[in-house]
Amino acid sequence: MKYFFSFSIIIVVFSIITLLYSEAHTKERVLSFISLGIGLLVLIVSSIIMYRRKHVQ
């Protein structure tokens, strides 16, 4: 699960960098918005699962 968590952090950071350096209204920008959304979703879900596992045990 930790690998999943760090992988999603990398996706989020990469998509933010892509957003900053891509031109406005390009396909790159749309794709990086989508990947940012997916990355944040995975980050939230994995952090909730990790949090629950710590408090269940």
N, CA, C and O atoms as a Maestro MAE file, in Angstrom:
{
 s_m_m2io_version
 :::
 2.0.0
}

f_m_ct {
 s_m_title
 :::
 protein
 m_atom[228] {
  # First column is atom index #
  i_m_mmod_type
  r_m_x_coord
  r_m_y_coord
  r_m_z_coord
  i_m_residue_number
  s_m_chain_name
  s_m_pdb_residue_name
  s_m_pdb_atom_name
  i_m_atomic_number
  :::
  1 25 0.825 -1.205 0.000 1 A "MET " " N  " 7
  2 3 0.000 0.000 0.000 1 A "MET " " CA " 6
  3 2 0.860 1.256 0.000 1 A "MET " " C  " 6
  4 15 0.482 2.276 -0.577 1 A "MET " " O  " 8
  5 25 2.025 1.180 0.652 2 A "LYS " " N  " 7
  6 3 2.931 2.336 0.680 2 A "LYS " " CA " 6
  7 2 3.450 2.679 -0.712 2 A "LYS " " C  " 6
  8 15 3.624 3.852 -1.042 2 A "LYS " " O  " 8
  9 25 3.696 1.652 -1.530 3 A "TYR " " N  " 7
  10 3 4.152 1.876 -2.903 3 A "TYR " " CA " 6
  11 2 3.072 2.585 -3.712 3 A "TYR " " C  " 6
  12 15 3.361 3.478 -4.509 3 A "TYR " " O  " 8
  13 25 1.830 2.176 -3.496 4 A "PHE " " N  " 7
  14 3 0.665 2.761 -4.149 4 A "PHE " " CA " 6
  15 2 0.553 4.235 -3.788 4 A "PHE " " C  " 6
  16 15 0.281 5.080 -4.640 4 A "PHE " " O  " 8
  17 25 0.768 4.528 -2.507 5 A "PHE " " N  " 7
  18 3 0.703 5.885 -1.972 5 A "PHE " " CA " 6
  19 2 1.775 6.777 -2.594 5 A "PHE " " C  " 6
  20 15 1.480 7.888 -3.034 5 A "PHE " " O  " 8
  21 25 3.009 6.297 -2.632 6 A "SER " " N  " 7
  22 3 4.113 7.082 -3.200 6 A "SER " " CA " 6
  23 2 3.974 7.234 -4.715 6 A "SER " " C  " 6
  24 15 4.362 8.258 -5.277 6 A "SER " " O  " 8
  25 25 3.422 6.217 -5.371 7 A "PHE " " N  " 7
  26 3 3.171 6.272 -6.809 7 A "PHE " " CA " 6
  27 2 2.161 7.364 -7.150 7 A "PHE " " C  " 6
  28 15 2.327 8.085 -8.134 7 A "PHE " " O  " 8
  29 25 1.116 7.484 -6.334 8 A "SER " " N  " 7
  30 3 0.104 8.514 -6.568 8 A "SER " " CA " 6
  31 2 0.644 9.911 -6.294 8 A "SER " " C  " 6
  32 15 0.238 10.868 -6.954 8 A "SER " " O  " 8
  33 25 1.558 10.045 -5.326 9 A "ILE " " N  " 7
  34 3 2.215 11.331 -5.070 9 A "ILE " " CA " 6
  35 2 3.027 11.748 -6.297 9 A "ILE " " C  " 6
  36 15 2.997 12.911 -6.699 9 A "ILE " " O  " 8
  37 25 3.752 10.795 -6.890 10 A "ILE " " N  " 7
  38 3 4.535 11.060 -8.102 10 A "ILE " " CA " 6
  39 2 3.626 11.502 -9.248 10 A "ILE " " C  " 6
  40 15 3.956 12.443 -9.969 10 A "ILE " " O  " 8
  41 25 2.485 10.833 -9.423 11 A "ILE " " N  " 7
  42 3 1.515 11.198 -10.469 11 A "ILE " " CA " 6
  43 2 1.019 12.626 -10.273 11 A "ILE " " C  " 6
  44 15 0.972 13.407 -11.223 11 A "ILE " " O  " 8
  45 25 0.650 12.967 -9.038 12 A "VAL " " N  " 7
  46 3 0.141 14.307 -8.726 12 A "VAL " " CA " 6
  47 2 1.192 15.370 -9.013 12 A "VAL " " C  " 6
  48 15 0.895 16.373 -9.661 12 A "VAL " " O  " 8
  49 25 2.417 15.161 -8.538 13 A "VAL " " N  " 7
  50 3 3.508 16.119 -8.749 13 A "VAL " " CA " 6
  51 2 3.804 16.283 -10.238 13 A "VAL " " C  " 6
  52 15 3.969 17.401 -10.725 13 A "VAL " " O  " 8
  53 25 3.869 15.165 -10.954 14 A "PHE " " N  " 7
  54 3 4.147 15.191 -12.390 14 A "PHE " " CA " 6
  55 2 3.073 15.948 -13.166 14 A "PHE " " C  " 6
  56 15 3.383 16.723 -14.071 14 A "PHE " " O  " 8
  57 25 1.810 15.720 -12.808 15 A "SER " " N  " 7
  58 3 0.716 16.393 -13.514 15 A "SER " " CA " 6
  59 2 0.654 17.880 -13.193 15 A "SER " " C  " 6
  60 15 0.263 18.676 -14.047 15 A "SER " " O  " 8
  61 25 1.034 18.272 -11.969 16 A "ILE " " N  " 7
  62 3 1.116 19.698 -11.622 16 A "ILE " " CA " 6
  63 2 2.208 20.377 -12.448 16 A "ILE " " C  " 6
  64 15 2.005 21.474 -12.970 16 A "ILE " " O  " 8
  65 25 3.366 19.723 -12.567 17 A "ILE " " N  " 7
  66 3 4.469 20.259 -13.373 17 A "ILE " " CA " 6
  67 2 4.047 20.386 -14.838 17 A "ILE " " C  " 6
  68 15 4.341 21.388 -15.491 17 A "ILE " " O  " 8
  69 25 3.356 19.365 -15.349 18 A "THR " " N  " 7
  70 3 2.862 19.401 -16.732 18 A "THR " " CA " 6
  71 2 1.886 20.552 -16.936 18 A "THR " " C  " 6
  72 15 1.931 21.238 -17.956 18 A "THR " " O  " 8
  73 25 0.998 20.761 -15.953 19 A "LEU " " N  " 7
  74 3 0.040 21.869 -16.017 19 A "LEU " " CA " 6
  75 2 0.745 23.216 -16.062 19 A "LEU " " C  " 6
  76 15 0.339 24.108 -16.808 19 A "LEU " " O  " 8
  77 25 1.792 23.365 -15.272 20 A "LEU " " N  " 7
  78 3 2.513 24.634 -15.203 20 A "LEU " " CA " 6
  79 2 3.245 24.948 -16.502 20 A "LEU " " C  " 6
  80 15 3.322 26.107 -16.910 20 A "LEU " " O  " 8
  81 25 3.782 23.917 -17.151 21 A "TYR " " N  " 7
  82 3 4.603 24.151 -18.336 21 A "TYR " " CA " 6
  83 2 3.886 23.973 -19.676 21 A "TYR " " C  " 6
  84 15 4.439 24.312 -20.723 21 A "TYR " " O  " 8
  85 25 2.651 23.441 -19.649 22 A "SER " " N  " 7
  86 3 1.925 23.253 -20.913 22 A "SER " " CA " 6
  87 2 1.170 24.526 -21.293 22 A "SER " " C  " 6
  88 15 0.823 25.344 -20.441 22 A "SER " " O  " 8
  89 25 0.929 24.667 -22.584 23 A "GLU " " N  " 7
  90 3 0.171 25.822 -23.083 23 A "GLU " " CA " 6
  91 2 -1.303 25.680 -22.704 23 A "GLU " " C  " 6
  92 15 -1.804 24.570 -22.522 23 A "GLU " " O  " 8
  93 25 -1.981 26.807 -22.589 24 A "ALA " " N  " 7
  94 3 -3.399 26.782 -22.227 24 A "ALA " " CA " 6
  95 2 -4.240 26.166 -23.349 24 A "ALA " " C  " 6
  96 15 -3.959 26.370 -24.530 24 A "ALA " " O  " 8
  97 25 -5.267 25.416 -22.970 25 A "HIS " " N  " 7
  98 3 -6.227 24.801 -23.896 25 A "HIS " " CA " 6
  99 2 -5.582 23.820 -24.877 25 A "HIS " " C  " 6
  100 15 -5.915 23.813 -26.062 25 A "HIS " " O  " 8
  101 25 -4.674 23.008 -24.388 26 A "THR " " N  " 7
  102 3 -4.102 21.949 -25.217 26 A "THR " " CA " 6
  103 2 -4.540 20.592 -24.679 26 A "THR " " C  " 6
  104 15 -5.065 20.492 -23.570 26 A "THR " " O  " 8
  105 25 -4.320 19.553 -25.474 27 A "LYS " " N  " 7
  106 3 -4.658 18.193 -25.043 27 A "LYS " " CA " 6
  107 2 -3.821 17.789 -23.837 27 A "LYS " " C  " 6
  108 15 -4.292 17.066 -22.959 27 A "LYS " " O  " 8
  109 25 -2.574 18.260 -23.798 28 A "GLU " " N  " 7
  110 3 -1.685 17.970 -22.667 28 A "GLU " " CA " 6
  111 2 -2.293 18.449 -21.359 28 A "GLU " " C  " 6
  112 15 -2.259 17.753 -20.344 28 A "GLU " " O  " 8
  113 25 -2.852 19.655 -21.406 29 A "ARG " " N  " 7
  114 3 -3.438 20.257 -20.213 29 A "ARG " " CA " 6
  115 2 -4.644 19.455 -19.724 29 A "ARG " " C  " 6
  116 15 -4.805 19.227 -18.525 29 A "ARG " " O  " 8
  117 25 -5.483 19.033 -20.662 30 A "VAL " " N  " 7
  118 3 -6.654 18.221 -20.316 30 A "VAL " " CA " 6
  119 2 -6.223 16.888 -19.708 30 A "VAL " " C  " 6
  120 15 -6.773 16.451 -18.696 30 A "VAL " " O  " 8
  121 25 -5.233 16.245 -20.335 31 A "LEU " " N  " 7
  122 3 -4.719 14.970 -19.834 31 A "LEU " " CA " 6
  123 2 -4.106 15.107 -18.450 31 A "LEU " " C  " 6
  124 15 -4.289 14.240 -17.596 31 A "LEU " " O  " 8
  125 25 -3.372 16.207 -18.226 32 A "SER " " N  " 7
  126 3 -2.752 16.402 -16.917 32 A "SER " " CA " 6
  127 2 -3.788 16.722 -15.843 32 A "SER " " C  " 6
  128 15 -3.606 16.362 -14.680 32 A "SER " " O  " 8
  129 25 -4.884 17.403 -16.227 33 A "PHE " " N  " 7
  130 3 -5.987 17.616 -15.285 33 A "PHE " " CA " 6
  131 2 -6.625 16.290 -14.889 33 A "PHE " " C  " 6
  132 15 -6.927 16.062 -13.717 33 A "PHE " " O  " 8
  133 25 -6.827 15.414 -15.880 34 A "ILE " " N  " 7
  134 3 -7.403 14.093 -15.622 34 A "ILE " " CA " 6
  135 2 -6.484 13.268 -14.721 34 A "ILE " " C  " 6
  136 15 -6.942 12.648 -13.762 34 A "ILE " " O  " 8
  137 25 -5.183 13.264 -15.034 35 A "SER " " N  " 7
  138 3 -4.225 12.491 -14.232 35 A "SER " " CA " 6
  139 2 -4.071 13.068 -12.830 35 A "SER " " C  " 6
  140 15 -3.841 12.330 -11.873 35 A "SER " " O  " 8
  141 25 -4.199 14.393 -12.709 36 A "LEU " " N  " 7
  142 3 -4.162 15.042 -11.397 36 A "LEU " " CA " 6
  143 2 -5.354 14.601 -10.561 36 A "LEU " " C  " 6
  144 15 -5.212 14.293 -9.378 36 A "LEU " " O  " 8
  145 25 -6.529 14.572 -11.182 37 A "GLY " " N  " 7
  146 3 -7.740 14.119 -10.496 37 A "GLY " " CA " 6
  147 2 -7.638 12.675 -10.044 37 A "GLY " " C  " 6
  148 15 -7.978 12.348 -8.907 37 A "GLY " " O  " 8
  149 25 -7.165 11.808 -10.939 38 A "ILE " " N  " 7
  150 3 -6.995 10.389 -10.618 38 A "ILE " " CA " 6
  151 2 -5.960 10.211 -9.505 38 A "ILE " " C  " 6
  152 15 -6.161 9.438 -8.568 38 A "ILE " " O  " 8
  153 25 -4.847 10.943 -9.630 39 A "GLY " " N  " 7
  154 3 -3.784 10.871 -8.624 39 A "GLY " " CA " 6
  155 2 -4.250 11.299 -7.249 39 A "GLY " " C  " 6
  156 15 -3.929 10.653 -6.252 39 A "GLY " " O  " 8
  157 25 -5.009 12.388 -7.188 40 A "LEU " " N  " 7
  158 3 -5.548 12.875 -5.917 40 A "LEU " " CA " 6
  159 2 -6.553 11.891 -5.336 40 A "LEU " " C  " 6
  160 15 -6.577 11.668 -4.125 40 A "LEU " " O  " 8
  161 25 -7.384 11.301 -6.193 41 A "LEU " " N  " 7
  162 3 -8.367 10.315 -5.756 41 A "LEU " " CA " 6
  163 2 -7.683 9.100 -5.138 41 A "LEU " " C  " 6
  164 15 -8.071 8.637 -4.066 41 A "LEU " " O  " 8
  165 25 -6.661 8.586 -5.825 42 A "VAL " " N  " 7
  166 3 -5.889 7.440 -5.336 42 A "VAL " " CA " 6
  167 2 -5.187 7.784 -4.024 42 A "VAL " " C  " 6
  168 15 -5.144 6.971 -3.101 42 A "VAL " " O  " 8
  169 25 -4.636 9.001 -3.952 43 A "LEU " " N  " 7
  170 3 -3.952 9.482 -2.756 43 A "LEU " " CA " 6
  171 2 -4.899 9.501 -1.560 43 A "LEU " " C  " 6
  172 15 -4.544 9.031 -0.478 43 A "LEU " " O  " 8
  173 25 -6.098 10.040 -1.751 44 A "ILE " " N  " 7
  174 3 -7.097 10.125 -0.683 44 A "ILE " " CA " 6
  175 2 -7.545 8.735 -0.245 44 A "ILE " " C  " 6
  176 15 -7.597 8.440 0.949 44 A "ILE " " O  " 8
  177 25 -7.868 7.878 -1.222 45 A "VAL " " N  " 7
  178 3 -8.332 6.521 -0.919 45 A "VAL " " CA " 6
  179 2 -7.266 5.718 -0.177 45 A "VAL " " C  " 6
  180 15 -7.563 5.055 0.817 45 A "VAL " " O  " 8
  181 25 -6.027 5.779 -0.660 46 A "SER " " N  " 7
  182 3 -4.944 5.012 -0.033 46 A "SER " " CA " 6
  183 2 -4.614 5.535 1.361 46 A "SER " " C  " 6
  184 15 -4.273 4.754 2.250 46 A "SER " " O  " 8
  185 25 -4.712 6.858 1.559 47 A "SER " " N  " 7
  186 3 -4.446 7.414 2.889 47 A "SER " " CA " 6
  187 2 -5.544 7.031 3.873 47 A "SER " " C  " 6
  188 15 -5.263 6.795 5.048 47 A "SER " " O  " 8
  189 25 -6.802 6.966 3.406 48 A "ILE " " N  " 7
  190 3 -7.911 6.523 4.258 48 A "ILE " " CA " 6
  191 2 -7.722 5.064 4.663 48 A "ILE " " C  " 6
  192 15 -7.921 4.708 5.825 48 A "ILE " " O  " 8
  193 25 -7.336 4.217 3.700 49 A "ILE " " N  " 7
  194 3 -7.118 2.793 3.978 49 A "ILE " " CA " 6
  195 2 -5.966 2.608 4.968 49 A "ILE " " C  " 6
  196 15 -6.070 1.812 5.902 49 A "ILE " " O  " 8
  197 25 -4.863 3.345 4.762 50 A "MET " " N  " 7
  198 3 -3.719 3.263 5.666 50 A "MET " " CA " 6
  199 2 -4.088 3.750 7.063 50 A "MET " " C  " 6
  200 15 -3.663 3.160 8.057 50 A "MET " " O  " 8
  201 25 -4.874 4.818 7.147 51 A "TYR " " N  " 7
  202 3 -5.326 5.380 8.424 51 A "TYR " " CA " 6
  203 2 -6.208 4.382 9.174 51 A "TYR " " C  " 6
  204 15 -6.059 4.195 10.382 51 A "TYR " " O  " 8
  205 25 -7.123 3.745 8.450 52 A "ARG " " N  " 7
  206 3 -8.013 2.762 9.062 52 A "ARG " " CA " 6
  207 2 -7.244 1.544 9.556 52 A "ARG " " C  " 6
  208 15 -7.537 1.016 10.629 52 A "ARG " " O  " 8
  209 25 -6.257 1.095 8.772 53 A "ARG " " N  " 7
  210 3 -5.460 -0.068 9.168 53 A "ARG " " CA " 6
  211 2 -4.695 0.202 10.459 53 A "ARG " " C  " 6
  212 15 -4.578 -0.680 11.309 53 A "ARG " " O  " 8
  213 25 -4.173 1.420 10.606 54 A "LYS " " N  " 7
  214 3 -3.428 1.776 11.816 54 A "LYS " " CA " 6
  215 2 -4.330 1.773 13.043 54 A "LYS " " C  " 6
  216 15 -3.903 1.362 14.122 54 A "LYS " " O  " 8
  217 25 -5.577 2.229 12.891 55 A "HIS " " N  " 7
  218 3 -6.476 2.352 14.032 55 A "HIS " " CA " 6
  219 2 -7.270 1.090 14.331 55 A "HIS " " C  " 6
  220 15 -7.814 0.944 15.426 55 A "HIS " " O  " 8
  221 25 -7.343 0.174 13.365 56 A "VAL " " N  " 7
  222 3 -8.024 -1.099 13.597 56 A "VAL " " CA " 6
  223 2 -7.153 -2.016 14.446 56 A "VAL " " C  " 6
  224 15 -7.646 -2.673 15.363 56 A "VAL " " O  " 8
  225 25 -5.864 -2.060 14.144 57 A "GLN " " N  " 7
  226 3 -4.941 -2.952 14.863 57 A "GLN " " CA " 6
  227 2 -4.670 -2.477 16.281 57 A "GLN " " C  " 6
  228 15 -3.915 -3.117 17.013 57 A "GLN " " O  " 8
  :::
 }
 m_bond[227] {
  # First column is bond index #
  i_m_from
  i_m_to
  i_m_order
  :::
  1 1 2 1
  2 2 3 1
  3 3 4 2
  4 3 5 1
  5 5 6 1
  6 6 7 1
  7 7 8 2
  8 7 9 1
  9 9 10 1
  10 10 11 1
  11 11 12 2
  12 11 13 1
  13 13 14 1
  14 14 15 1
  15 15 16 2
  16 15 17 1
  17 17 18 1
  18 18 19 1
  19 19 20 2
  20 19 21 1
  21 21 22 1
  22 22 23 1
  23 23 24 2
  24 23 25 1
  25 25 26 1
  26 26 27 1
  27 27 28 2
  28 27 29 1
  29 29 30 1
  30 30 31 1
  31 31 32 2
  32 31 33 1
  33 33 34 1
  34 34 35 1
  35 35 36 2
  36 35 37 1
  37 37 38 1
  38 38 39 1
  39 39 40 2
  40 39 41 1
  41 41 42 1
  42 42 43 1
  43 43 44 2
  44 43 45 1
  45 45 46 1
  46 46 47 1
  47 47 48 2
  48 47 49 1
  49 49 50 1
  50 50 51 1
  51 51 52 2
  52 51 53 1
  53 53 54 1
  54 54 55 1
  55 55 56 2
  56 55 57 1
  57 57 58 1
  58 58 59 1
  59 59 60 2
  60 59 61 1
  61 61 62 1
  62 62 63 1
  63 63 64 2
  64 63 65 1
  65 65 66 1
  66 66 67 1
  67 67 68 2
  68 67 69 1
  69 69 70 1
  70 70 71 1
  71 71 72 2
  72 71 73 1
  73 73 74 1
  74 74 75 1
  75 75 76 2
  76 75 77 1
  77 77 78 1
  78 78 79 1
  79 79 80 2
  80 79 81 1
  81 81 82 1
  82 82 83 1
  83 83 84 2
  84 83 85 1
  85 85 86 1
  86 86 87 1
  87 87 88 2
  88 87 89 1
  89 89 90 1
  90 90 91 1
  91 91 92 2
  92 91 93 1
  93 93 94 1
  94 94 95 1
  95 95 96 2
  96 95 97 1
  97 97 98 1
  98 98 99 1
  99 99 100 2
  100 99 101 1
  101 101 102 1
  102 102 103 1
  103 103 104 2
  104 103 105 1
  105 105 106 1
  106 106 107 1
  107 107 108 2
  108 107 109 1
  109 109 110 1
  110 110 111 1
  111 111 112 2
  112 111 113 1
  113 113 114 1
  114 114 115 1
  115 115 116 2
  116 115 117 1
  117 117 118 1
  118 118 119 1
  119 119 120 2
  120 119 121 1
  121 121 122 1
  122 122 123 1
  123 123 124 2
  124 123 125 1
  125 125 126 1
  126 126 127 1
  127 127 128 2
  128 127 129 1
  129 129 130 1
  130 130 131 1
  131 131 132 2
  132 131 133 1
  133 133 134 1
  134 134 135 1
  135 135 136 2
  136 135 137 1
  137 137 138 1
  138 138 139 1
  139 139 140 2
  140 139 141 1
  141 141 142 1
  142 142 143 1
  143 143 144 2
  144 143 145 1
  145 145 146 1
  146 146 147 1
  147 147 148 2
  148 147 149 1
  149 149 150 1
  150 150 151 1
  151 151 152 2
  152 151 153 1
  153 153 154 1
  154 154 155 1
  155 155 156 2
  156 155 157 1
  157 157 158 1
  158 158 159 1
  159 159 160 2
  160 159 161 1
  161 161 162 1
  162 162 163 1
  163 163 164 2
  164 163 165 1
  165 165 166 1
  166 166 167 1
  167 167 168 2
  168 167 169 1
  169 169 170 1
  170 170 171 1
  171 171 172 2
  172 171 173 1
  173 173 174 1
  174 174 175 1
  175 175 176 2
  176 175 177 1
  177 177 178 1
  178 178 179 1
  179 179 180 2
  180 179 181 1
  181 181 182 1
  182 182 183 1
  183 183 184 2
  184 183 185 1
  185 185 186 1
  186 186 187 1
  187 187 188 2
  188 187 189 1
  189 189 190 1
  190 190 191 1
  191 191 192 2
  192 191 193 1
  193 193 194 1
  194 194 195 1
  195 195 196 2
  196 195 197 1
  197 197 198 1
  198 198 199 1
  199 199 200 2
  200 199 201 1
  201 201 202 1
  202 202 203 1
  203 203 204 2
  204 203 205 1
  205 205 206 1
  206 206 207 1
  207 207 208 2
  208 207 209 1
  209 209 210 1
  210 210 211 1
  211 211 212 2
  212 211 213 1
  213 213 214 1
  214 214 215 1
  215 215 216 2
  216 215 217 1
  217 217 218 1
  218 218 219 1
  219 219 220 2
  220 219 221 1
  221 221 222 1
  222 222 223 1
  223 223 224 2
  224 223 225 1
  225 225 226 1
  226 226 227 1
  227 227 228 2
  :::
 }
}
